[in-house]
Amino acid sequence: MSLPPLPPQLKAIQHYLKTATEHDKRDPVVAYYCRLFALQNGMEIDKKSPECRAFHVALMDYLEKVKTGVDSEAIHNEVVGQAHMENYALKVFLFADNEDRAGRFNKNVVKSFYTAGMLFDTMSVFGELNEDIDKNRKYAKWKAAYIHKCLKNGETPIPGPQNEEGDEAGGVQPGGAIGFEQPGPSQGYAPPPDPSSYQPGPTTSYQPGPSASNSLNLPGNNTSPNGAPTGTHAPPSTPQDPQNATRPAPQQASFNTDWKPPTNSSLYYYFFLYIKKFNYTCL
């Protein structure tokens, strides 16, 4: 089933429809929710004009056909669908983020960041986005625009987040308002790789450089965070240097008593006789 041409008034949702087309065979669940998001946003833009109304009806029929024809719990159960979409979007985002932090900048990284941002958008069909997803959404769109701009101007992008990222990303709105149009195959862009095949390379793991400890003011092995020797702020009963501390020798307890053994040895004789007599009487 094919959809009618997209009316010009609904240009803002064309990127989500294109992403859905790219995932029709790769992941029908992702394609379904991308079109559902496009339908909801398209109706908010224009649902009165005849051409838009006809397009919305055709899209609703398409979604209903997919829902009855695809045997997937992620489509019939929104809880499972939300988990599926979040997992897929995070895989695409982490792939792009690892490539970015490793300094491997290319058009596929731009496309992956851009796609991740749109996939985070589509999760609003399940309700309001949580804080983490919303931050990832804004960051992904900002990164896509930033790397695209640098490559276009022949500049080398700076890997990872930047100080001004929050200000620039904060103004990004859903639906292609990140400063550039979604590139097509004619411009050399390809759809992002299948997230199930993402395997970070040996250099994709971010490792701080040798000067990171100094720049971040991280404590060393023998100093506390403020540079003081280990144990400086310890309680009075704690040795200043636990490794070289010596325990004080235990003091022998002394018992104070006034009792002394009798000086007259004859008393022992009478005591012995008394005990012997007592034992004889008991028998």
Backbone as numpy.savetxt, mean C-alpha at the origin, in Angstrom:
# Nx Ny Nz CAx CAy CAz Cx Cy Cz
-22.34 -7.51 -29.86 -23.19 -6.32 -29.86 -22.30 -5.08 -29.86
-22.56 -4.16 -30.77 -21.76 -2.94 -30.88 -22.59 -1.75 -30.39
-21.86 -0.76 -29.91 -22.49 0.45 -29.41 -22.55 1.49 -30.52
-23.53 2.38 -30.44 -23.58 3.47 -31.42 -22.43 4.45 -31.18
-22.17 5.33 -32.14 -21.08 6.31 -31.97 -21.31 7.15 -30.71
-20.22 7.51 -30.06 -20.30 8.29 -28.84 -20.64 9.74 -29.17
-21.71 10.29 -28.60 -22.04 11.70 -28.86 -20.93 12.62 -28.36
-20.72 13.75 -29.00 -19.67 14.69 -28.56 -19.83 15.15 -27.13
-21.08 15.24 -26.66 -21.30 15.69 -25.29 -20.70 14.74 -24.25
-20.51 13.48 -24.65 -20.02 12.46 -23.71 -18.53 12.15 -23.93
-17.80 13.10 -24.45 -16.38 12.88 -24.73 -15.60 12.52 -23.47
-16.05 12.99 -22.32 -15.31 12.76 -21.07 -15.25 11.29 -20.68
-16.18 10.46 -21.21 -16.19 9.05 -20.81 -15.57 8.14 -21.85
-15.03 8.71 -22.93 -14.52 7.87 -24.00 -13.29 7.07 -23.56
-12.47 7.61 -22.64 -11.29 6.89 -22.19 -11.66 5.63 -21.42
-12.74 5.69 -20.65 -13.17 4.52 -19.90 -13.75 3.46 -20.84
-14.43 3.89 -21.88 -14.95 2.96 -22.87 -13.81 2.30 -23.65
-12.76 3.07 -23.92 -11.61 2.51 -24.63 -10.88 1.50 -23.74
-10.74 1.82 -22.45 -10.11 0.88 -21.52 -10.94 -0.40 -21.43
-12.26 -0.27 -21.46 -13.13 -1.45 -21.43 -12.90 -2.32 -22.66
-12.77 -1.69 -23.82 -12.54 -2.45 -25.06 -11.22 -3.20 -25.00
-10.19 -2.58 -24.40 -8.89 -3.23 -24.28 -8.94 -4.45 -23.36
-9.91 -4.49 -22.45 -9.99 -5.59 -21.49 -11.11 -6.57 -21.79
-11.78 -6.44 -22.91 -12.89 -7.35 -23.22 -12.44 -8.82 -23.18
-11.29 -9.10 -23.75 -10.79 -10.48 -23.77 -9.85 -10.76 -22.60
-9.14 -9.75 -22.17 -8.17 -9.95 -21.09 -8.86 -10.15 -19.75
-9.84 -9.33 -19.43 -10.53 -9.42 -18.15 -11.93 -8.83 -18.31
-12.94 -9.66 -18.60 -14.30 -9.16 -18.80 -14.86 -8.42 -17.59
-14.41 -8.77 -16.38 -14.91 -8.09 -15.18 -14.48 -6.63 -15.20
-13.22 -6.38 -15.52 -12.71 -5.00 -15.60 -13.45 -4.24 -16.70
-13.66 -4.89 -17.84 -14.38 -4.24 -18.93 -15.81 -3.88 -18.51
-16.46 -4.77 -17.78 -17.84 -4.52 -17.34 -17.93 -3.30 -16.45
-17.07 -3.20 -15.45 -17.17 -2.08 -14.50 -16.68 -0.77 -15.12
-15.80 -0.83 -16.09 -15.41 0.40 -16.80 -16.60 0.96 -17.58
-17.36 0.09 -18.21 -18.55 0.56 -18.96 -19.65 1.01 -18.00
-19.78 0.33 -16.86 -20.79 0.74 -15.89 -20.46 2.13 -15.34
-19.19 2.38 -15.08 -18.78 3.70 -14.62 -19.04 4.75 -15.70
-18.74 4.40 -16.95 -18.99 5.33 -18.06 -20.47 5.65 -18.18
-21.34 4.65 -18.00 -22.78 4.87 -18.07 -23.24 5.82 -16.96
-22.81 5.58 -15.74 -23.24 6.42 -14.62 -22.79 7.86 -14.81
-21.54 8.05 -15.24 -21.05 9.41 -15.43 -21.64 10.07 -16.66
-21.90 9.28 -17.70 -22.52 9.83 -18.91 -23.92 10.34 -18.64
-24.67 9.64 -17.81 -26.02 10.08 -17.49 -26.00 11.35 -16.65
-24.95 11.54 -15.86 -24.83 12.78 -15.11 -24.50 13.96 -16.02
-23.79 13.67 -17.11 -23.41 14.74 -18.04 -24.61 15.17 -18.89
-25.28 14.19 -19.50 -26.42 14.51 -20.38 -27.28 13.26 -20.53
-28.50 13.34 -20.06 -29.42 12.22 -20.22 -30.74 12.66 -20.87
-30.74 13.89 -21.37 -31.97 14.42 -21.96 -31.94 14.50 -23.48
-30.77 14.78 -24.04 -30.70 14.91 -25.50 -30.96 13.54 -26.14
-31.61 13.53 -27.31 -31.97 12.26 -27.96 -30.77 11.36 -28.24
-29.65 11.95 -28.73 -28.50 11.12 -29.08 -27.85 10.50 -27.83
-27.80 11.29 -26.74 -27.22 10.75 -25.50 -28.14 9.70 -24.89
-29.42 9.96 -24.95 -30.37 9.00 -24.39 -30.29 7.68 -25.16
-30.18 7.75 -26.47 -30.07 6.53 -27.27 -28.78 5.77 -26.94
-27.71 6.51 -26.72 -26.45 5.85 -26.39 -26.53 5.17 -25.02
-27.14 5.85 -24.05 -27.27 5.26 -22.71 -28.11 3.99 -22.75
-29.19 3.99 -23.52 -30.03 2.80 -23.61 -29.26 1.64 -24.23
-28.50 1.93 -25.29 -27.71 0.89 -25.93 -26.64 0.34 -24.98
-26.02 1.23 -24.18 -24.99 0.79 -23.24 -25.60 -0.05 -22.12
-26.80 0.33 -21.66 -27.48 -0.46 -20.64 -27.81 -1.85 -21.16
-28.29 -1.94 -22.38 -28.59 -3.25 -22.97 -27.31 -4.10 -23.08
-26.21 -3.44 -23.43 -24.94 -4.14 -23.56 -24.51 -4.72 -22.21
-24.61 -3.90 -21.16 -24.20 -4.35 -19.83 -25.10 -5.49 -19.33
-26.38 -5.40 -19.62 -27.30 -6.46 -19.20 -26.97 -7.77 -19.91
-26.60 -7.68 -21.17 -26.23 -8.87 -21.92 -24.96 -9.50 -21.35
-23.99 -8.66 -21.01 -22.76 -9.18 -20.41 -23.04 -9.83 -19.07
-23.88 -9.20 -18.28 -24.17 -9.71 -16.93 -24.84 -11.08 -16.99
-25.69 -11.30 -17.97 -26.37 -12.60 -18.09 -25.51 -13.62 -18.82
-24.54 -13.14 -19.60 -23.74 -14.07 -20.40 -22.42 -14.47 -19.77
-21.95 -13.72 -18.81 -20.66 -14.02 -18.17 -20.92 -14.62 -16.79
-20.45 -15.84 -16.60 -20.64 -16.52 -15.32 -19.46 -16.19 -14.41
-19.53 -15.01 -13.79 -18.46 -14.57 -12.89 -19.10 -13.97 -11.65
-18.67 -14.44 -10.48 -19.21 -13.91 -9.23 -18.84 -12.45 -9.04
-17.71 -12.02 -9.64 -17.28 -10.63 -9.50 -18.24 -9.67 -10.18
-19.03 -10.15 -11.15 -20.02 -9.30 -11.81 -21.35 -9.34 -11.07
-21.69 -10.48 -10.53 -22.99 -10.64 -9.87 -22.95 -10.27 -8.39
-21.76 -10.17 -7.80 -21.61 -9.83 -6.39 -20.69 -8.62 -6.29
-21.23 -7.51 -5.81 -20.45 -6.27 -5.78 -19.27 -6.34 -4.82
-19.39 -7.09 -3.74 -18.27 -7.21 -2.80 -17.09 -7.90 -3.48
-17.38 -8.97 -4.19 -16.32 -9.68 -4.92 -15.80 -8.81 -6.07
-16.72 -8.10 -6.71 -16.32 -7.23 -7.81 -15.41 -6.11 -7.35
-15.71 -5.53 -6.20 -14.87 -4.45 -5.67 -13.46 -4.96 -5.36
-13.38 -6.14 -4.75 -12.06 -6.71 -4.45 -11.29 -7.02 -5.72
-11.99 -7.50 -6.74 -11.35 -7.81 -8.02 -10.79 -6.54 -8.67
-11.58 -5.49 -8.70 -11.14 -4.25 -9.33 -9.99 -3.60 -8.57
-10.08 -3.61 -7.25 -9.00 -3.01 -6.45 -7.70 -3.77 -6.65
-7.77 -5.08 -6.65 -6.58 -5.89 -6.82 -5.95 -5.66 -8.20
-6.78 -5.60 -9.22 -6.28 -5.40 -10.59 -5.67 -4.00 -10.73
-6.37 -2.99 -10.22 -5.86 -1.62 -10.33 -4.54 -1.45 -9.60
-4.41 -2.07 -8.43 -3.17 -1.96 -7.66 -2.02 -2.67 -8.37
-2.29 -3.77 -9.06 -1.23 -4.44 -9.81 -0.71 -3.55 -10.93
-1.61 -2.91 -11.66 -1.19 -2.01 -12.73 -0.41 -0.83 -12.14
-0.92 -0.28 -11.02 -0.26 0.86 -10.39 1.13 0.50 -9.89
1.27 -0.66 -9.23 2.57 -1.06 -8.69 3.57 -1.37 -9.80
3.10 -1.91 -10.90 3.99 -2.13 -12.04 4.57 -0.80 -12.52
3.71 0.19 -12.71 4.17 1.50 -13.17 5.06 2.16 -12.13
4.70 2.03 -10.85 5.48 2.66 -9.79 6.87 2.04 -9.68
6.97 0.72 -9.79 8.28 0.07 -9.74 9.16 0.49 -10.92
8.56 0.57 -12.10 9.33 1.02 -13.27 9.78 2.46 -13.09
8.92 3.28 -12.54 9.26 4.70 -12.33 10.40 4.84 -11.33
10.32 4.15 -10.20 11.35 4.25 -9.17 12.69 3.68 -9.65
12.63 2.72 -10.57 13.86 2.16 -11.12 14.44 3.03 -12.23
13.75 4.10 -12.59 14.27 5.02 -13.61 14.06 4.54 -15.03
13.14 3.60 -15.23 12.86 3.12 -16.59 11.61 3.85 -17.11
11.85 4.97 -17.77 10.76 5.82 -18.25 10.50 5.56 -19.73
9.27 5.21 -20.03 8.88 5.00 -21.42 7.37 5.21 -21.53
6.87 5.06 -22.74 5.45 5.32 -22.97 4.55 4.29 -22.29
5.07 3.07 -22.10 4.26 2.06 -21.42 4.04 2.41 -19.96
5.04 3.05 -19.33 4.88 3.47 -17.94 3.81 4.56 -17.85
3.84 5.49 -18.81 2.82 6.53 -18.86 1.43 5.91 -18.99
1.32 4.96 -19.91 0.01 4.33 -20.13 -0.44 3.54 -18.91
0.48 2.88 -18.24 0.12 2.10 -17.06 -0.35 3.00 -15.92
0.37 4.11 -15.67 -0.07 5.06 -14.65 -1.46 5.60 -15.00
-1.63 5.96 -16.27 -2.90 6.54 -16.70 -4.05 5.54 -16.53
-3.80 4.29 -16.93 -4.83 3.26 -16.81 -5.15 2.98 -15.35
-4.13 2.95 -14.50 -4.37 2.72 -13.08 -5.24 3.82 -12.49
-4.98 5.07 -12.88 -5.80 6.17 -12.40 -7.26 6.02 -12.79
-7.51 5.60 -14.03 -8.89 5.42 -14.47 -9.56 4.23 -13.78
-8.78 3.16 -13.55 -9.35 2.00 -12.85 -9.72 2.35 -11.42
-8.92 3.21 -10.78 -9.29 3.68 -9.44 -10.57 4.53 -9.52
-10.72 5.29 -10.60 -11.96 6.05 -10.80 -13.18 5.13 -10.81
-13.06 4.02 -11.54 -14.22 3.15 -11.72 -14.68 2.52 -10.41
-13.82 2.51 -9.40 -14.21 1.90 -8.13 -15.25 2.72 -7.39
-15.53 3.92 -7.87 -16.58 4.72 -7.24 -17.97 4.15 -7.49
-18.09 3.17 -8.41 -19.40 2.53 -8.62 -19.80 1.72 -7.39
-18.83 1.40 -6.54 -19.13 0.64 -5.31 -19.35 1.55 -4.11
-19.21 2.84 -4.30 -19.36 3.78 -3.20 -18.19 4.74 -3.15
-18.13 5.54 -2.11 -17.08 6.54 -1.98 -15.72 5.86 -1.82
-14.73 6.41 -2.50 -13.38 5.85 -2.43 -12.78 6.10 -1.05
-12.05 5.10 -0.56 -11.37 5.33 0.71 -10.14 6.20 0.49
-9.54 6.64 1.56 -8.45 7.63 1.47 -7.26 7.09 0.70
-6.88 5.83 0.92 -5.71 5.27 0.24 -5.94 5.17 -1.26
-7.10 4.67 -1.65 -7.39 4.55 -3.08 -7.43 5.92 -3.74
-8.01 6.89 -3.06 -8.09 8.24 -3.63 -6.70 8.84 -3.81
-5.81 8.62 -2.85 -4.44 9.13 -2.99 -3.72 8.45 -4.15
-3.87 7.14 -4.26 -3.24 6.42 -5.38 -3.80 6.91 -6.72
-5.09 7.18 -6.75 -5.72 7.65 -7.99 -5.12 8.99 -8.43
-5.02 9.93 -7.50 -4.48 11.24 -7.84 -3.00 11.15 -8.22
-2.26 10.33 -7.46 -0.82 10.21 -7.73 -0.58 9.58 -9.10
-1.36 8.54 -9.44 -1.18 7.87 -10.73 -1.44 8.83 -11.89
-2.48 9.63 -11.79 -2.79 10.58 -12.87 -1.73 11.67 -12.96
-1.28 12.13 -11.79 -0.24 13.16 -11.81 1.05 12.63 -12.41
1.42 11.38 -12.04 2.65 10.79 -12.57 2.57 10.59 -14.07
1.41 10.16 -14.55 1.24 9.97 -16.00 1.45 11.28 -16.74
0.86 12.35 -16.23 1.00 13.65 -16.88 2.43 14.16 -16.78
3.07 13.95 -15.63 4.43 14.46 -15.42 5.43 13.76 -16.33
5.39 12.42 -16.37 6.35 11.67 -17.20 6.09 11.95 -18.68
4.81 12.03 -19.05 4.47 12.34 -20.44 5.04 13.70 -20.86
4.91 14.67 -19.98 5.43 16.01 -20.28 6.94 16.00 -20.41
7.62 15.29 -19.50 9.08 15.23 -19.55 9.57 14.55 -20.83
8.95 13.43 -21.19 9.36 12.73 -22.41 9.10 13.58 -23.65
8.00 14.30 -23.62 7.67 15.16 -24.77 8.66 16.29 -24.93
9.18 16.82 -23.81 10.12 17.94 -23.84 11.58 17.50 -23.84
11.82 16.19 -23.91 13.19 15.70 -23.92 13.88 15.79 -22.58
13.13 15.82 -21.50 13.70 15.92 -20.16 13.68 14.55 -19.47
14.53 14.39 -18.48 14.57 13.15 -17.70 13.70 13.30 -16.46
12.66 12.51 -16.33 11.79 12.63 -15.15 12.52 12.26 -13.87
12.07 12.80 -12.77 12.61 12.46 -11.46 11.82 11.27 -10.92
12.49 10.19 -10.56 11.76 9.01 -10.08 11.05 9.28 -8.75
9.98 8.54 -8.53 9.27 8.58 -7.25 8.51 9.86 -7.01
8.00 9.99 -5.80 7.21 11.18 -5.44 8.10 12.42 -5.36
7.48 13.59 -5.46 8.17 14.86 -5.32 7.40 15.70 -4.31
8.07 16.73 -3.81 7.46 17.57 -2.79 6.19 18.24 -3.29
6.22 18.66 -4.55 5.06 19.39 -5.06 4.00 18.47 -5.62
4.19 17.14 -5.49 3.24 16.20 -6.06 1.85 16.39 -5.50
1.77 16.63 -4.16 0.44 16.76 -3.55 -0.33 17.93 -4.10
0.37 19.05 -4.38 -0.33 20.22 -4.88 -0.80 20.00 -6.31
0.08 19.38 -7.13 -0.29 19.20 -8.53 -1.34 18.12 -8.68
-1.20 17.05 -7.90 -2.14 15.95 -8.05 -3.49 16.26 -7.44
-3.51 17.19 -6.51 -4.76 17.47 -5.83 -5.82 18.05 -6.73
-5.42 18.68 -7.84 -6.40 19.29 -8.71 -6.87 18.39 -9.83
-6.42 17.13 -9.85 -6.80 16.23 -10.93 -8.23 15.77 -10.73
-9.00 15.82 -11.78 -10.39 15.40 -11.72 -10.58 14.15 -12.58
-11.55 13.31 -12.27 -11.77 12.10 -13.05 -12.08 12.43 -14.50
-11.52 11.63 -15.40 -11.92 11.74 -16.80 -11.03 12.59 -17.65
-9.75 12.26 -17.75 -8.88 12.89 -18.73 -8.54 14.33 -18.46
-8.64 14.79 -17.23 -8.27 16.17 -16.93 -6.87 16.25 -16.37
-5.97 15.37 -16.86 -4.62 15.34 -16.33 -3.64 16.04 -17.25
-4.12 16.67 -18.31 -3.25 17.48 -19.13 -2.90 16.89 -20.48
-3.41 15.68 -20.77 -3.14 15.14 -22.10 -4.20 14.11 -22.44
-4.36 13.86 -23.74 -5.33 12.88 -24.20 -4.72 11.48 -24.11
-5.57 10.49 -23.88 -5.08 9.13 -23.84 -4.53 8.75 -25.21
-3.22 8.39 -25.31 -2.63 8.08 -26.59 -3.18 6.79 -27.16
-3.17 6.71 -28.46 -3.62 5.52 -29.14 -2.47 4.77 -29.77
-2.72 3.61 -30.39 -1.66 2.82 -31.00 -0.90 3.57 -32.08
-1.54 4.51 -32.75 -0.87 5.24 -33.82 0.26 6.10 -33.30
0.25 6.40 -32.00 1.30 7.23 -31.42 2.38 6.39 -30.76
2.32 5.08 -30.93 3.35 4.23 -30.39 3.05 3.65 -29.03
1.86 3.89 -28.52 1.48 3.38 -27.20 0.81 2.02 -27.36
1.05 1.16 -26.41 0.39 -0.14 -26.38 -0.34 -0.26 -25.05
-1.40 -1.09 -25.00 -2.08 -1.29 -23.73 -1.10 -1.82 -22.68
-1.32 -1.50 -21.41 -0.40 -1.98 -20.38 -0.38 -3.49 -20.33
0.74 -4.09 -19.95 0.82 -5.55 -19.89 -0.21 -6.11 -18.93
-0.51 -7.41 -19.14 -1.45 -8.09 -18.26 -0.88 -8.12 -16.85
-1.62 -7.57 -15.85 -1.08 -7.54 -14.48 -0.70 -8.90 -13.95
-1.34 -9.98 -14.43 -1.01 -11.31 -13.91 0.39 -11.74 -14.31
0.96 -11.08 -15.34 2.31 -11.43 -15.77 3.35 -10.47 -15.27
2.97 -9.53 -14.41 3.94 -8.56 -13.90 4.95 -9.28 -13.00
6.20 -9.18 -13.32 7.28 -9.70 -12.51 8.32 -8.62 -12.35
8.44 -8.01 -11.17 9.43 -6.96 -11.00 10.83 -7.49 -11.27
11.63 -6.71 -11.98 13.00 -7.08 -12.28 13.88 -6.98 -11.06
15.14 -7.43 -11.20 16.03 -7.42 -10.03 16.33 -6.05 -9.51
16.10 -5.01 -10.35 16.42 -3.66 -9.90 15.18 -2.84 -9.60
14.01 -3.51 -9.59 12.79 -2.73 -9.37 12.55 -2.41 -7.91
13.15 -3.19 -7.01 12.95 -2.92 -5.59 13.69 -1.66 -5.20
13.01 -0.78 -4.57 13.63 0.49 -4.19 14.57 0.27 -3.03
15.80 0.68 -3.17 16.79 0.61 -2.12 17.39 1.99 -1.94
17.40 2.53 -0.72 17.98 3.86 -0.53 19.46 3.85 -0.83
19.95 4.97 -1.33 21.35 5.10 -1.67 22.22 5.15 -0.44
23.56 5.16 -0.63 24.46 5.14 0.52 24.33 6.34 1.41
23.84 7.46 0.86 23.72 8.67 1.67 22.34 8.83 2.27
21.49 7.81 2.09 20.11 7.94 2.58 20.07 8.04 4.10
20.96 7.31 4.75 20.96 7.34 6.21 21.26 8.73 6.73
22.19 9.44 6.04 22.52 10.78 6.49 21.41 11.77 6.17
20.86 11.66 4.95 19.84 12.63 4.55 18.56 12.46 5.33
18.29 11.22 5.78 17.07 10.99 6.54 17.32 11.05 8.04
18.58 11.29 8.41 18.94 11.40 9.82 18.55 10.14 10.58
18.90 8.98 9.95 18.59 7.71 10.59 19.63 7.40 11.64
19.24 6.78 12.74 20.20 6.46 13.79 21.13 5.35 13.37
22.36 5.39 13.83 23.30 4.32 13.57 23.18 3.22 14.61
24.19 2.32 14.63 24.12 1.19 15.54 24.45 1.57 16.97
25.27 2.63 17.16 25.75 2.96 18.49 25.25 4.30 18.99
24.31 4.89 18.27 23.81 6.19 18.68 22.31 6.18 18.71
21.75 7.03 19.53 20.30 7.20 19.58 19.90 8.20 18.51
18.59 8.39 18.23 18.17 9.28 17.14 18.72 10.68 17.22
19.02 11.20 18.41 19.53 12.56 18.48 21.05 12.61 18.55
21.70 11.45 18.29 23.15 11.43 18.24 23.82 11.11 19.55
23.07 10.95 20.61 23.67 10.67 21.91 24.05 9.21 21.99
25.07 8.85 22.82 25.46 7.44 22.94 24.31 6.59 23.44
24.40 5.30 23.10 23.36 4.38 23.50 23.20 4.35 25.00
21.99 4.45 25.49 21.71 4.35 26.91 21.75 5.66 27.65
21.99 6.78 26.91 22.08 8.07 27.59 20.79 8.41 28.32
19.67 8.09 27.65 18.38 8.44 28.23 17.73 7.25 28.91
18.53 6.26 29.25 17.96 5.08 29.90 17.65 5.40 31.35
16.80 4.61 31.98 16.51 4.80 33.41 17.78 4.67 34.23
17.81 5.23 35.43 19.03 5.22 36.24 19.55 3.82 36.52
18.66 2.81 36.58 19.10 1.47 36.90 19.66 0.72 35.72
19.59 1.31 34.51 20.07 0.65 33.30 21.49 1.10 33.00
22.43 0.17 32.74 23.81 0.58 32.41 23.82 1.45 31.18
24.78 2.38 31.11 24.89 3.30 29.97 25.27 2.56 28.71
26.13 1.57 28.80 26.53 0.78 27.63 26.21 -0.68 27.92
25.12 -1.20 27.39 24.70 -2.56 27.74 25.73 -3.61 27.40
26.56 -3.39 26.34 27.49 -4.42 25.91 28.66 -4.55 26.88
29.15 -3.44 27.41 30.33 -3.46 28.26 30.00 -3.33 29.74
28.73 -3.29 30.04 28.35 -3.10 31.44 28.70 -4.33 32.26
29.18 -4.12 33.47 29.50 -5.21 34.39 28.53 -5.17 35.56
28.08 -6.32 35.92 27.12 -6.40 37.03 27.86 -6.30 38.36
27.38 -5.55 39.34 28.02 -5.48 40.65 27.97 -6.83 41.35
29.05 -7.14 42.08 29.11 -8.42 42.79 28.00 -8.49 43.84
27.33 -9.62 43.91 26.25 -9.73 44.91 26.80 -9.67 46.33
26.13 -8.98 47.17 26.54 -8.84 48.56 25.92 -9.95 49.40
26.76 -10.51 50.28 26.29 -11.60 51.12 25.38 -11.06 52.22
24.24 -11.63 52.32 23.29 -11.16 53.33 23.78 -11.53 54.73
23.61 -10.64 55.64 24.01 -10.86 57.04 22.77 -10.94 57.92
22.81 -11.81 58.88 21.67 -12.01 59.77 22.07 -11.57 61.18
21.32 -10.76 61.77 21.61 -10.23 63.11 20.83 -11.05 64.14
21.53 -11.78 64.98 20.87 -12.58 66.02 21.70 -12.55 67.30
21.03 -12.61 68.38 21.72 -12.57 69.68 22.02 -13.96 70.23
21.54 -14.98 69.55 21.76 -16.34 70.08 23.19 -16.76 69.87
23.80 -17.40 70.89 25.16 -17.94 70.82 25.16 -19.33 71.45
26.02 -20.20 70.92 26.07 -21.56 71.51 26.54 -21.51 72.95
26.09 -22.38 73.81 26.49 -22.38 75.24 27.97 -22.69 75.38
28.59 -22.04 76.34 30.02 -22.23 76.56 30.32 -23.46 77.41
29.34 -23.89 78.24 29.54 -25.04 79.11 29.20 -26.30 78.34
30.21 -27.15 78.06 29.98 -28.35 77.28 29.15 -29.38 78.01
29.05 -29.25 79.35 28.26 -30.23 80.10 26.78 -30.15 79.77
26.37 -29.01 79.32 24.96 -28.87 78.94 24.58 -29.81 77.81
25.50 -30.08 76.90 25.23 -31.00 75.81 24.92 -32.40 76.34
25.61 -32.78 77.46 25.42 -34.11 78.03 24.02 -34.26 78.60
23.57 -33.22 79.36 22.23 -33.26 79.94 21.15 -33.20 78.85
21.42 -32.46 77.82 20.46 -32.38 76.71 20.31 -33.72 76.01
21.42 -34.42 75.87 21.39 -35.73 75.23 20.61 -36.72 76.08
20.81 -36.70 77.39 20.09 -37.59 78.27 18.59 -37.31 78.24
18.22 -36.07 78.14 16.80 -35.70 78.10 16.14 -36.24 76.84
16.80 -36.12 75.73 16.25 -36.61 74.47 16.10 -38.11 74.51
17.11 -38.81 75.05 17.06 -40.27 75.12 15.92 -40.74 76.00
15.73 -40.04 77.14 14.64 -40.39 78.05 13.29 -40.16 77.40
13.18 -39.08 76.69 11.91 -38.76 76.01 11.54 -39.81 74.98
12.51 -40.27 74.23 12.27 -41.31 73.21 11.89 -42.62 73.87
12.49 -42.94 75.02 12.21 -44.18 75.71 10.78 -44.16 76.25
10.37 -43.00 76.75 9.01 -42.87 77.30 7.97 -43.03 76.22
8.21 -42.49 75.05 7.25 -42.58 73.93 7.08 -44.00 73.47
8.17 -44.80 73.52 8.09 -46.19 73.11 7.32 -47.03 74.11
